[in-house]
Amino acid sequence: MAEDEHSNIFRHRYGIEVLNDLQEVFLMYLKEAIHEDDMEYQKEQEEKENKNQHQISYSFR
């Protein structure tokens, strides 16, 4: 009986560690994806701004 309890406690603790590790990995990938998305959005905004500046310069010619 004591062996079963010990085994269950071990599995429970090990399972929590695995879940914590998986959560860390997931958060790392999530942060990376958000960063990439932000960089892509920033690049698109810069391209729009450059296009607008280009159009403005033509309108003054």
DAHUKA-V799135 format. One record per pair of residues at least 6 apart in sequence whose ideal C-beta (glycine too) atoms are under 6 Angstrom apart, sorted by the first residue. I is the first residue (numbers start at 1). GAP is how many residues later the second one is. D is the distance in whole Angstrom. If there is no record, write none. Layout:
BEGIN
i=I gap=GAP d=D
i=I gap=GAP d=D
END
This chain:
BEGIN
none
END
